[in-house]
Amino acid sequence: MNKTKFSQTITLREVDDAEIISLVDNSVDFLSTIEKKEVQQVREWVREQKGEEWMREHFRLPMAEHGFSMFISVFSHEESSHILFDTGGSSDGAVTNAQRMGLNLNEVECVVLSHGHYDHCGGLLAALKVINKAKLPIIVHDDMFKTRGVANPNGSIREYPKFPTEDQVMSAAYVKTKRPYLVGHDMLLITGEIPRETDFEKGFPQHRVLNGGKWQPDPYVWDDRAIIINVRNKGLVVVSGCAHAGIINTIRYAQRITGVTDIYAVMGGFHLAGKECESRIGQTVEQLKLLDPKLLAPSHCTGWRGIHTMAEALPHAFIWNSVGNIYRF
């Protein structure tokens, strides 16, 4: 199914540098060595930025949870921009981890939500209090406000926690869009709805939406979006929250709407975990090999089977993401 017909090319400004910090994710690993120069674990980069005294007095190791959040910064000449991409699952996990690492969330200029599921928006209200900016843009899609759930094997429905209402976000402002949307001085691009073109990425089959008092199948999760950064002399960095659209569909759409073919890094949740999704691991990995990213950091809902397969198939690119990792491009 291909709901989106957007075919224009978006002028996404090249950035000189980008930094992405894993604020919330499903795992931590503070001990394993990291051989790629683009990546540092949390103790290393915080010590470099804050110094030994701050480390002794304030630093605490961040925590893992089932959820996702990235603190993204981009730099071009004398301009910079900082956004929060998703806010984790718990009410205060993202804020607590930011405090433990010494991050200043007040730098955030807008919040981008990849989609409306609770493990990506659960910490939104706490984050807004810390950011504390009137009219702070929160980039969303209309479908995020629907009542949703997942079908259990016995046919019952597990209803998801509600998405925050406009009244709950106080003085912040929801910005609703289904199309590609530039933020951060045109240095960050939100994909908007992603066309479904591969024959193996089948969405989220168990997903349901409450419609007219009845639970209806809703496998496509049309509000699923990703973030795209175009790094000078390197190529695209694609950051996905869950990739319900399929990570290959997501990458191909990023190439199409930017007109940039080189893929430097692919990060985030790829939703390859679970009985209905694990069958697509092999085809996904084969396509990733053809795309040949220089850095590949699958996490969150990718699942250990998918992550293990990627580590074996693309050892030159693979990074195990830990909460607290910083990625510099």
C-alpha positions, 0 to 999 in steps of 0.5 A: 500500500502506498498512501503517500504520493509526495514526489518533490525534492526537499532542499535539506541543508548540509551540516558540517557536524552532527551529534546524536546522544542516545537518551533512552533505549532498551539496553546499556553497556558501559564496559565494552570497547568501541572501535569506531571513531564516530562513537564514544560511550557515556563516561568518556564524552561526559568527562571530556565535556564536563571535567573530572570534578563534575564527574565526581560530584554529579555524574550518574550512569543513565538507565535503560527502559523499553523506549526511545529518545535521542538528543540531536544537535546539528552545526553549520558554520556559526549556526546550530540547532538542537531537537529532542526526537521522542521522549522515551516510555516512562514519565521521567526516564528521559529527563533523569538520564539527561540530568545524569549526563549533564545535558541541558534540555533547555537548548531544545528548540523543538520536539519531534515525535516519530509516532504516537506509541507510548514508548516514544511519547511517555516522557513528553510532559516531563520533558516539556516542563524542563525545556520550559519554553512557551510555544515550543513546537511539537511536530506530530501527525493527526493519527497520534491522537487515535486510541490504539492497542495491540491484539493479543494471541487470544484475541483480546486487545491490550490498549495503549496509554493515551497520547497527551492532549493539547491541553496537557502540553500546556504552553507548547504547541502541536504542529500537525503535518503528514508531509516532509517538514524541515526544522532546525534552520532547514538542517533537519528533515522529518520524513512525513508519511513514508510510502510502503514499497517493498514487498516484505515490510508488512507494517505491524500486523497486530496493531489496532485502532479504536474506530466507532467503538470497535477495534479495527486492524491498523497495520500501517501506522501511517504516523511513523516518521524518521529524521534525516540529516545531510552531513557534508562530504559524507551523506545521509544520517537516518534516525528511525524511532520504530520504522513501522514503515520498514527501515528499507522503505524509510531509507529509500524515501530519505534518498528520494526526497533529499536527492542524496543517494549516499547513506552514511549512518542508519540508527534507531528502532527497526521493528524486527522483533516479534513473531510477525516481524522476525521473518523479514530480518533476512531480506532487510539485512540483504538490502542494508548490505546493498545500501552499505552504510558506514555506521549501523546502530539498530536498537530498541524494537529491532530485537536481538535476532535482528541485531545479531544478524546485522552484526554478523552481516555488516561488521565494519558498520555495526555498533551496539547502541547503549544509552549514553552513547554519543555519535559524531558525524 
